[in-house]
Amino acid sequence: MSQQIKVAVDAMGGDNAPGIIVKGVTDALREREDLAVILTGRKEEIEAALKGYSYPKDRLSIQDAREVIEMSEPPVNAIRKKKDSSIVVAMKLVRDKQADAFVSAGSSGAILVGGQSIIGRIRGIRRPPFAALMPTRKGVSLLLDSGANVDVRSEHLHQFARIGAIYMRDVIGIKNPSVGLINIGAEEEKGNALVKETFPLLREDKTLNFTGSVEARDVPEGGTDVLVADGFAGNIVLKMYEGVATALLGAVKEGMMSSLRSKIGALLVKPALKGVLSTYDATAYGGAPMLGLNALVVKMHGSAKDREVKNAMFQCMDFVKADISDKIRKVIETDPTDDRE
Amino acid sequence: MSQQIKVAVDAMGGDNAPGIIVKGVTDALREREDLAVILTGRKEEIEAALKGYSYPKDRLSIQDAREVIEMSEPPVNAIRKKKDSSIVVAMKLVRDKQADAFVSAGSSGAILVGGQSIIGRIRGIRRPPFAALMPTRKGVSLLLDSGANVDVRSEHLHQFARIGAIYMRDVIGIKNPSVGLINIGAEEEKGNALVKETFPLLREDKTLNFTGSVEARDVPEGGTDVLVADGFAGNIVLKMYEGVATALLGAVKEGMMSSLRSKIGALLVKPALKGVLSTYDATAYGGAPMLGLNALVVKMHGSAKDREVKNAMFQCMDFVKADISDKIRKVIETDPTDDRE
């Protein structure tokens, strides 16, 4: 049997916890024999949710944690004070090497703070970014930073580019991934001060396949493997993508249901639409990895459904098997611009 | 007869010039008797394009201009050197009060530079923003700055808020317009340094109906009349909106055309879809006004069609009739934070 990967999963995080988390986890366990999961959270609630699912008992365990960090809580305080929360307990399992990766649909802030303070940054990594896998017409792009670090400098963006390229090459399997800089025009002279400073750093880094600026309007079309932005701009890209898609597909659905005639039409177009639109399904990728930590941390959508939970498990397995943290460590150690701040 | 509004229109700007510009202009002239237009550009090309359209000859004139500023030209140089370009000639007509407003689908950079250097800023206005009217499910939001000023300070954003509120009240007719700050979370403590500095300025300005942060994902839903952002973030919001909408509607169309069955369905749903999706039609508003100048400047999409051109004319008329430049002037004169930099 191949190497078993153990994932610590926050069973209490997200809008649909623990029910949907448990469903996704048991689905994943049934599909992959080399996966083991430790669910953290209120034992009796998790056990109740597990009823009705079949799963291999020897690969699923529960670590009781009585507290839950709420979405609205100030994260630094929450991580410090709620030592018995599902997030802190799970992260400590990763820190203590009882688990290889951590997955949660809970508070982004708490995951961010806990990731850095409990699991810890790889030496040389300045600002661990959230990296969002975004479906596009041509495949998938990795956007980083998608929201972890809002005020950054050009050397941070440069690091995001290098980390992102490793991820796309070794987890997603893209040879020589192209790297683009999110900008408001295609030309080098466009952009704010941060982008203008970053552009030459990326262009001159011979380890990167830098292809220039990428305008926001071209993001859904795709074609660039790694998209680099500060966490503020990156989060706007990600949230606009999700918001516009939700609004428009909602409008299409609403239109189709508005008359008998259109309802009949909807039945006829539905199978064809489903195929095309599944291209843009974000849940296929299982959440946003936070990169540059000593182990993988994956933040799922608060509204994650079981499919996203299952795919987050698979993402963890690919990540650990490809030994990405070690690859990032090696690349950063040889970073000539590294000032070990 | 009511006051006649004279609009100087760059006949050479945009992907479809001069044909589509001329079509939109003649449509507008036929619909509104109180509109007059001066087209600037190569006379013989404009005359050729005008053939086949009926229009009131006494309200349409051509001002010959032999040069065209290309999209890729560095704007400062272009404005300085191409004195006989359609943009410069038209802007001078506005500066010399031979026209009340300027409309172009040409180079944003040239419009921005020319607007400031030829038409001039209202005294006290620090950074004239582009203001984009964005269709939403609940109506329309004005996003500013949508791309003119990429590196700004909190007092600039504060001015954008005040200018935007005047526009929405007096041109669009919304009583006590709500003002929101584009952010990456709904809470006050979220955001980058610029947003955190701006938040209290907006909250404490009693002339504004400030309703807090607006997350990018909620933009398409609408509900906030004025959306404030720096030009970099604002441009990303706008371009993501357009890019995602184009990609998804393209995918829907593609899906519908993929089989005989779905084609029949498409025929049945089409009328219903059309109604719902027209809600999101950006051309209804006729381009982005650049606010804070001595006269109105409207930047249309490079790909503007005749409907957008026509509506840009109507936007100019509403703007001039409501005397917005004067209203902005008065509000800015009483701005307590104004340091007349």
Boltz contact constraints between the chains, C-beta under 6 A:
constraints:
  - contact:
      token1: [A, 150]
      token2: [B, 192]
      max_distance: 6.0
  - contact:
      token1: [A, 151]
      token2: [B, 192]
      max_distance: 6.0
  - contact:
      token1: [A, 151]
      token2: [B, 193]
      max_distance: 6.0
  - contact:
      token1: [A, 184]
      token2: [B, 232]
      max_distance: 6.0
  - contact:
      token1: [A, 184]
      token2: [B, 235]
      max_distance: 6.0
  - contact:
      token1: [A, 192]
      token2: [B, 150]
      max_distance: 6.0
  - contact:
      token1: [A, 192]
      token2: [B, 151]
      max_distance: 6.0
  - contact:
      token1: [A, 192]
      token2: [B, 232]
      max_distance: 6.0
  - contact:
      token1: [A, 193]
      token2: [B, 151]
      max_distance: 6.0
  - contact:
      token1: [A, 216]
      token2: [B, 236]
      max_distance: 6.0
  - contact:
      token1: [A, 216]
      token2: [B, 239]
      max_distance: 6.0
  - contact:
      token1: [A, 216]
      token2: [B, 240]
      max_distance: 6.0
  - contact:
      token1: [A, 217]
      token2: [B, 239]
      max_distance: 6.0
  - contact:
      token1: [A, 217]
      token2: [B, 242]
      max_distance: 6.0
  - contact:
      token1: [A, 217]
      token2: [B, 243]
      max_distance: 6.0
  - contact:
      token1: [A, 220]
      token2: [B, 243]
      max_distance: 6.0
  - contact:
      token1: [A, 220]
      token2: [B, 244]
      max_distance: 6.0
  - contact:
      token1: [A, 220]
      token2: [B, 247]
      max_distance: 6.0
  - contact:
      token1: [A, 232]
      token2: [B, 184]
      max_distance: 6.0
  - contact:
      token1: [A, 232]
      token2: [B, 192]
      max_distance: 6.0
  - contact:
      token1: [A, 233]
      token2: [B, 236]
      max_distance: 6.0
  - contact:
      token1: [A, 235]
      token2: [B, 184]
      max_distance: 6.0
  - contact:
      token1: [A, 236]
      token2: [B, 216]
      max_distance: 6.0
  - contact:
      token1: [A, 236]
      token2: [B, 233]
      max_distance: 6.0
  - contact:
      token1: [A, 236]
      token2: [B, 236]
      max_distance: 6.0
  - contact:
      token1: [A, 237]
      token2: [B, 240]
      max_distance: 6.0
  - contact:
      token1: [A, 239]
      token2: [B, 216]
      max_distance: 6.0
  - contact:
      token1: [A, 239]
      token2: [B, 217]
      max_distance: 6.0
  - contact:
      token1: [A, 240]
      token2: [B, 216]
      max_distance: 6.0
  - contact:
      token1: [A, 240]
      token2: [B, 237]
      max_distance: 6.0
  - contact:
      token1: [A, 240]
      token2: [B, 240]
      max_distance: 6.0
  - contact:
      token1: [A, 241]
      token2: [B, 244]
      max_distance: 6.0
  - contact:
      token1: [A, 242]
      token2: [B, 217]
      max_distance: 6.0
  - contact:
      token1: [A, 243]
      token2: [B, 217]
      max_distance: 6.0
  - contact:
      token1: [A, 243]
      token2: [B, 219]
      max_distance: 6.0
  - contact:
      token1: [A, 243]
      token2: [B, 220]
      max_distance: 6.0
  - contact:
      token1: [A, 244]
      token2: [B, 220]
      max_distance: 6.0
  - contact:
      token1: [A, 244]
      token2: [B, 241]
      max_distance: 6.0
  - contact:
      token1: [A, 244]
      token2: [B, 244]
      max_distance: 6.0
  - contact:
      token1: [A, 244]
      token2: [B, 245]
      max_distance: 6.0
  - contact:
      token1: [A, 245]
      token2: [B, 244]
      max_distance: 6.0
  - contact:
      token1: [A, 245]
      token2: [B, 248]
      max_distance: 6.0
  - contact:
      token1: [A, 247]
      token2: [B, 220]
      max_distance: 6.0
  - contact:
      token1: [A, 248]
      token2: [B, 245]
      max_distance: 6.0
  - contact:
      token1: [A, 248]
      token2: [B, 248]
      max_distance: 6.0
  - contact:
      token1: [A, 251]
      token2: [B, 276]
      max_distance: 6.0
  - contact:
      token1: [A, 254]
      token2: [B, 276]
      max_distance: 6.0
  - contact:
      token1: [A, 255]
      token2: [B, 272]
      max_distance: 6.0
  - contact:
      token1: [A, 255]
      token2: [B, 273]
      max_distance: 6.0
  - contact:
      token1: [A, 255]
      token2: [B, 276]
      max_distance: 6.0
  - contact:
      token1: [A, 256]
      token2: [B, 269]
      max_distance: 6.0
  - contact:
      token1: [A, 258]
      token2: [B, 272]
      max_distance: 6.0
  - contact:
      token1: [A, 259]
      token2: [B, 272]
      max_distance: 6.0
  - contact:
      token1: [A, 261]
      token2: [B, 268]
      max_distance: 6.0
  - contact:
      token1: [A, 262]
      token2: [B, 269]
      max_distance: 6.0
  - contact:
      token1: [A, 262]
      token2: [B, 272]
      max_distance: 6.0
  - contact:
      token1: [A, 264]
      token2: [B, 268]
      max_distance: 6.0
  - contact:
      token1: [A, 265]
      token2: [B, 265]
      max_distance: 6.0
  - contact:
      token1: [A, 265]
      token2: [B, 268]
      max_distance: 6.0
  - contact:
      token1: [A, 265]
      token2: [B, 269]
      max_distance: 6.0
  - contact:
      token1: [A, 266]
      token2: [B, 269]
      max_distance: 6.0
  - contact:
      token1: [A, 268]
      token2: [B, 261]
      max_distance: 6.0
  - contact:
      token1: [A, 268]
      token2: [B, 264]
      max_distance: 6.0
  - contact:
      token1: [A, 268]
      token2: [B, 265]
      max_distance: 6.0
  - contact:
      token1: [A, 269]
      token2: [B, 256]
      max_distance: 6.0
  - contact:
      token1: [A, 269]
      token2: [B, 262]
      max_distance: 6.0
  - contact:
      token1: [A, 269]
      token2: [B, 265]
      max_distance: 6.0
  - contact:
      token1: [A, 269]
      token2: [B, 266]
      max_distance: 6.0
  - contact:
      token1: [A, 272]
      token2: [B, 255]
      max_distance: 6.0
  - contact:
      token1: [A, 272]
      token2: [B, 258]
      max_distance: 6.0
  - contact:
      token1: [A, 272]
      token2: [B, 259]
      max_distance: 6.0
  - contact:
      token1: [A, 272]
      token2: [B, 262]
      max_distance: 6.0
  - contact:
      token1: [A, 273]
      token2: [B, 255]
      max_distance: 6.0
  - contact:
      token1: [A, 276]
      token2: [B, 251]
      max_distance: 6.0
  - contact:
      token1: [A, 276]
      token2: [B, 254]
      max_distance: 6.0
  - contact:
      token1: [A, 276]
      token2: [B, 255]
      max_distance: 6.0
